[in-house]
Amino acid sequence: MNQFFTFVRKEFYHVFRDGKTMLMLFGMPIAQILLFGFALTNEVKNTKIVICDYANDISSQQIINKIEISNNFEIQKIILSHKQIEDAFKEGNIKIVIVFPANFINDLLQFNTAQIQIIADASDPNTATTLTNYVSSIIAIYQQGLIKNTTIPYQIIPEIRMMYNPELKGVTNFVPGVMALVLMLVCVLMTSVSIVREKERGTMEVLLVSPFNPFLVIISKAVPYFLLSLVNLSVILLLSVLLLEMPLNGSILLLYVESSILILTALSLGLLISNVTDSQQSAMLISLMGMLLPTMIFTGFMFPIENMPLPLQIISNVVPSRWYYIIVKSIMIKGLGFGAIWKETLILSGMTVFLLVVSFKKFKIRLE
C-alpha cells in the first residue's frame, strides 16, 4: 500500500505541474458555468426602445414612465414623426417602437377605447414576440389601474405590427446564424489542419526549402478553401431561398463580398492556429472548442447579446461572426445597402488584416 500511495502522490505531482491539465480540470468548468449562467438566457433585458408620442398627454406620459422603470426596456429617444421610425430601425440599435396617436386621451375618455401601435423588428421573431408581450403587459397593468376605482370599462388596445418578418418565420433568424457558424468553423478547421498535416508528415521541410516563397506556399493552401467556402455559401443560400423561403431583399453581390471578408477572417485565424500547434489533434481541438462555443453564444442568433453582463458584451465584440450576423440580416431581410453596414464591414476587415499580420509574423520559415 505504501508503494500504491507513492504512485498516487506522484500522479498528483504530475497533474499539478502540468498547466494545461490544470486548465482543463478547473478552468474550463468555471468558464462554462459562468458563460451558461450569465449568457444563455431567453429573458430580454435592457432593450432599447423608441417612443413616437403624438399625444403628449398625461396618459401617454404615465405609460412611458411605466416602460422606463421596467428592467426590460431602455428608452433610446422620443420622436415625433413616423418618418423617423424606419431610420431608427435601420440604425440597428432598437428592436421596438411604440406609437401613441394624437387623440389618445380623447378616445379613451369619450369612447372608453384607445389604441397604441407597437412596431417590432421581427427579423428575430422570438425576441420580437417577447418584447411585444412585455409592452402589452405594461399597457394591461396601466389599464387595470384606470378601471380599478371606476365602473367605466376603459380599454387600451395594442395594435401590433411586425416589421421585416410579419409571418414571424424562424428561418430569418436561423439562416444568418447558421451561415456564420458554418463558414467560421469549416474555414478555421480546414485551414489549420491542412498546414499542421504537412508538419506531421515532414513535408513542410520540403516546401520551405523549395524555390517557392514560403508565404506563397501558405497562401496557396488557403485559396482552395476560400473558393470551396464560396461554393458552400451558394449551396446554403439556394437551400434557404428555395426550400426555406428565406427572403433575399438586398444585393446578392454585396452579400458575397461581405461573406468573402468573413471567409478571409476565418482563414487567417486558421493560419494563426496552425502556426502555434504541431499536431492535427491540437489544431482540431483548438478550432472546435475555440470557435464553436463563442460563435454560438456571442453571435446573437441564439441568445440576445444585450441581455448579457457588460464584460461578456465586450468579449462578443472580438467574435467575427457577431458582425457578419448583423450584416447578413441587414442585407437579406431588411434590404439595406453598404451605407447601413459600413461599420461592421470595417470591423471585419480590420480583424482580417490583424490576424493575417499576426499569422505571418508567427510563421516560422525554419523548423526546430
C-alpha positions in Angstrom: 0.0 0.0 0.0 2.9 2.3 0.7 4.0 1.8 -2.9 0.5 2.4 -4.1 0.2 5.7 -2.2 3.6 6.7 -3.5 2.4 6.3 -7.1 -0.8 8.2 -6.4 1.2 11.1 -4.9 3.5 11.0 -8.0 0.5 11.3 -10.3 -0.8 14.3 -8.3 2.6 16.0 -8.7 2.3 15.4 -12.5 -1.1 16.9 -12.6 -0.2 20.0 -10.6 3.0 20.6 -12.6 1.1 20.5 -15.9 -0.6 23.8 -16.5 -2.7 22.5 -19.5 -4.2 19.7 -17.4 -5.0 22.1 -14.5 -6.7 24.4 -17.1 -8.8 21.6 -18.4 -9.7 20.4 -15.0 -10.6 23.7 -13.3 -10.5 26.5 -15.9 -12.9 25.0 -18.4 -15.7 24.1 -16.0 -15.5 27.6 -14.3 -15.6 29.3 -17.7 -18.5 27.2 -18.9 -20.6 27.7 -15.8 -20.1 31.4 -16.0 -21.0 31.5 -19.7 -24.0 29.3 -19.4 -25.2 31.0 -16.2 -24.9 34.6 -17.4 -25.1 34.4 -21.2 -27.6 31.7 -22.0 -30.9 33.2 -21.1 -34.0 33.8 -23.1 -35.1 36.7 -20.9 -34.9 40.0 -22.7 -33.5 42.9 -20.7 -32.3 46.5 -21.3 -33.8 46.5 -24.9 -33.5 50.0 -26.5 -36.9 51.3 -27.3 -38.1 54.4 -29.2 -41.3 56.3 -28.4 -43.3 58.2 -31.0 -45.6 60.3 -28.9 -48.2 62.3 -31.0 -50.5 62.6 -27.9 -48.0 64.1 -25.4 -50.7 64.0 -22.7 -50.8 62.7 -19.1 -51.9 59.2 -20.1 -49.1 58.7 -22.6 -46.6 60.0 -20.1 -47.8 57.7 -17.4 -47.4 54.7 -19.8 -44.0 55.9 -20.9 -42.9 56.2 -17.2 -44.0 52.6 -16.6 -42.0 51.5 -19.5 -39.0 53.5 -18.4 -38.9 52.0 -14.9 -39.1 48.5 -16.3 -35.9 46.4 -16.4 -36.8 45.2 -19.8 -36.5 48.5 -21.7 -34.2 51.4 -22.0 -35.8 54.4 -23.8 -33.4 55.4 -26.6 -35.3 58.6 -27.6 -38.7 60.1 -28.2 -39.5 61.1 -31.7 -42.5 63.0 -33.2 -42.7 61.6 -36.7 -43.4 58.3 -38.4 -40.7 59.1 -40.9 -38.0 58.6 -38.2 -39.2 55.1 -37.3 -37.7 53.3 -40.3 -34.5 55.2 -39.9 -34.4 54.2 -36.2 -34.8 50.5 -37.2 -32.1 50.8 -40.0 -29.6 52.0 -37.4 -29.9 48.6 -35.9 -29.8 49.8 -32.3 -33.5 49.4 -31.4 -35.9 46.4 -31.5 -39.3 48.1 -30.9 -41.2 51.3 -31.3 -44.4 52.4 -29.5 -46.6 55.0 -31.2 -49.2 57.0 -29.3 -51.9 58.6 -31.6 -52.6 62.3 -31.3 -56.2 61.7 -30.0 -55.2 59.1 -27.5 -56.6 60.6 -24.3 -59.7 61.9 -26.1 -60.6 58.5 -27.5 -60.0 57.0 -24.0 -62.3 59.5 -22.2 -65.0 59.8 -24.9 -65.2 56.4 -26.4 -63.6 54.4 -23.5 -61.3 52.8 -26.1 -57.9 53.9 -27.4 -55.2 52.2 -29.5 -51.5 52.1 -29.1 -49.3 50.9 -32.0 -46.4 48.6 -31.2 -43.9 48.1 -34.1 -41.3 45.4 -33.6 -38.2 44.3 -35.6 -39.3 40.7 -36.3 -36.1 39.7 -38.1 -35.6 37.9 -34.7 -39.1 36.6 -34.3 -38.6 35.2 -30.8 -37.3 38.4 -29.4 -40.0 40.4 -31.2 -42.7 38.3 -29.7 -41.2 38.6 -26.2 -40.9 42.3 -26.4 -44.4 42.9 -27.7 -45.7 40.7 -24.8 -43.8 42.8 -22.3 -45.3 46.1 -23.7 -48.8 44.6 -23.8 -48.4 43.5 -20.2 -47.4 47.0 -19.2 -50.3 48.5 -21.0 -52.7 45.9 -19.4 -51.4 46.9 -15.9 -52.0 50.6 -16.7 -55.5 49.7 -17.9 -56.3 47.8 -14.7 -55.2 50.9 -12.7 -57.7 53.0 -14.7 -60.7 50.8 -14.1 -59.8 49.9 -10.5 -61.8 52.8 -8.9 -64.4 53.3 -11.6 -67.2 51.5 -13.3 -66.2 52.8 -16.8 -64.7 49.9 -18.8 -61.7 51.7 -20.2 -59.9 49.6 -22.8 -56.5 50.2 -24.4 -55.9 48.0 -27.5 -52.3 47.3 -28.6 -52.1 47.2 -32.4 -49.0 45.1 -33.1 -47.0 45.4 -36.4 -44.1 43.1 -37.1 -41.5 44.7 -39.5 -39.4 42.7 -41.9 -41.0 39.4 -40.9 -44.8 39.8 -40.5 -45.3 36.0 -40.6 -42.8 35.5 -37.7 -40.8 32.8 -39.6 -37.9 31.4 -37.5 -35.8 31.0 -40.7 -35.0 34.7 -40.7 -33.1 34.3 -37.5 -31.8 30.8 -38.1 -30.3 31.0 -41.6 -27.9 34.0 -40.9 -26.7 32.3 -37.7 -26.0 29.0 -39.5 -24.2 30.8 -42.3 -21.9 32.5 -39.8 -21.4 29.2 -37.8 -20.7 27.0 -40.9 -18.3 29.5 -42.6 -16.3 30.1 -39.4 -15.9 26.5 -38.3 -15.2 25.0 -41.7 -12.7 27.6 -42.8 -10.8 27.7 -39.5 -10.8 24.0 -39.0 -9.8 23.0 -42.6 -7.0 25.6 -42.9 -5.4 24.9 -39.5 -5.4 21.1 -40.1 -4.1 21.2 -43.6 -0.9 23.1 -42.7 -0.3 21.1 -39.5 -0.7 17.9 -41.6 2.4 19.0 -43.5 4.3 19.3 -40.3 3.3 15.9 -39.1 4.2 14.2 -42.4 7.6 16.0 -42.6 6.7 17.5 -46.0 6.8 21.1 -44.6 10.6 20.9 -44.8 10.4 20.2 -48.5 8.1 23.1 -49.0 10.2 25.5 -47.1 13.4 24.7 -48.9 11.7 24.9 -52.4 12.4 27.9 -54.6 8.8 29.0 -54.0 8.2 31.8 -51.4 7.2 30.2 -48.1 4.5 32.7 -47.6 3.0 32.0 -51.0 3.0 28.3 -50.0 0.8 29.1 -47.1 -1.5 31.4 -49.1 -1.8 28.7 -51.9 -3.1 26.3 -49.2 -5.8 28.8 -48.2 -7.1 29.6 -51.7 -8.9 26.3 -52.3 -10.7 26.6 -49.0 -11.7 30.2 -49.9 -13.2 29.0 -53.2 -14.9 26.0 -51.7 -16.4 28.1 -48.9 -18.0 30.4 -51.6 -19.5 27.2 -53.2 -20.7 26.2 -49.7 -22.2 29.7 -49.3 -24.0 29.3 -52.6 -25.5 26.0 -51.6 -26.7 27.4 -48.2 -28.3 30.4 -50.0 -30.0 28.2 -52.6 -31.5 25.9 -50.0 -32.5 28.8 -47.8 -34.3 30.7 -50.5 -35.8 27.9 -52.5 -36.7 25.4 -49.8 -37.0 27.5 -46.6 -38.4 30.6 -48.3 -35.8 32.9 -46.8 -36.2 36.4 -48.2 -33.3 38.0 -50.1 -34.3 41.6 -50.3 -30.8 43.2 -50.7 -27.9 42.9 -53.1 -26.6 39.4 -53.6 -23.3 40.8 -54.9 -22.9 42.8 -51.6 -23.7 39.6 -49.7 -21.0 37.7 -51.4 -18.5 40.4 -50.9 -19.2 40.6 -47.2 -19.1 36.8 -46.9 -15.7 36.8 -48.6 -14.4 39.1 -45.9 -15.7 36.7 -43.2 -14.1 33.8 -45.0 -10.8 35.6 -45.2 -11.1 36.4 -41.5 -11.7 32.7 -40.7 -8.8 31.5 -43.0 -6.5 34.0 -41.3 -7.5 32.6 -37.9 -6.9 29.1 -39.2 -3.4 30.1 -40.3 -2.7 31.5 -36.8 -3.8 28.3 -35.1 -1.7 26.2 -37.5 1.4 28.3 -36.6 1.0 27.7 -32.8 0.2 23.9 -33.0 2.2 20.9 -34.0 -0.4 18.2 -34.3 -3.7 17.8 -36.2 -5.4 16.8 -32.9 -4.4 20.0 -31.2 -5.4 22.1 -34.2 -8.8 20.4 -34.3 -9.4 20.8 -30.6 -8.5 24.5 -30.6 -10.5 25.2 -33.7 -13.6 23.4 -32.5 -13.6 24.4 -28.8 -12.2 27.8 -29.5 -14.7 28.7 -32.2 -17.9 26.6 -31.7 -19.0 28.0 -28.3 -18.0 31.6 -28.9 -19.8 31.6 -32.3 -22.9 30.0 -30.9 -23.1 32.2 -27.8 -21.7 35.6 -28.9 -23.2 35.8 -32.4 -26.6 36.8 -31.2 -28.8 34.4 -33.2 -29.4 32.1 -30.2 -29.2 34.5 -27.2 -29.6 38.3 -27.3 -26.2 39.9 -26.6 -27.8 42.9 -24.9 -29.1 40.6 -22.1 -25.6 39.5 -21.2 -23.4 41.2 -18.5 -21.2 44.0 -19.7 -17.9 42.0 -19.7 -19.5 39.4 -21.9 -20.8 42.0 -24.3 -17.3 43.4 -24.6 -15.9 40.0 -25.3 -18.5 39.5 -28.0 -17.0 42.4 -30.0 -14.0 40.3 -30.9 -16.1 37.4 -32.3 -16.1 38.0 -36.1 -19.4 36.1 -36.6 -21.3 38.6 -34.5 -20.6 41.4 -37.0 -21.3 39.1 -40.0 -24.6 38.1 -38.5 -25.7 41.7 -38.4 -24.5 42.2 -42.0 -26.5 39.2 -43.3 -29.7 40.2 -41.6 -29.4 43.8 -42.8 -28.8 42.7 -46.4 -31.1 39.7 -46.8 -34.0 40.7 -44.5 -34.0 44.5 -44.3 -32.7 45.0 -47.9 -30.2 47.6 -46.8 -27.1 48.7 -48.7 -23.5 49.3 -47.8 -24.3 52.6 -46.2 -26.0 50.8 -43.3 -23.3 48.2 -42.7 -20.1 50.0 -43.3 -19.1 50.0 -39.6 -19.5 46.2 -39.4 -17.6 45.8 -42.7 -14.8 47.9 -41.4 -14.5 45.9 -38.2 -14.4 42.6 -40.1 -11.8 43.9 -42.5 -9.7 45.2 -39.5 -9.9 41.8 -37.9 -8.7 40.1 -41.1 -5.7 42.4 -41.6 -4.8 42.0 -37.9 -5.0 38.2 -38.0 -3.1 38.0 -41.3 -0.2 40.1 -39.9 0.0 38.1 -36.7 -0.2 34.8 -38.6 2.7 35.8 -40.9 4.8 37.0 -38.0 4.2 33.8 -36.1 5.0 31.7 -39.2 8.4 30.0 -38.9 10.3 29.5 -42.1 12.8 27.3 -40.2 11.7 24.1 -38.4 13.1 23.4 -35.0 
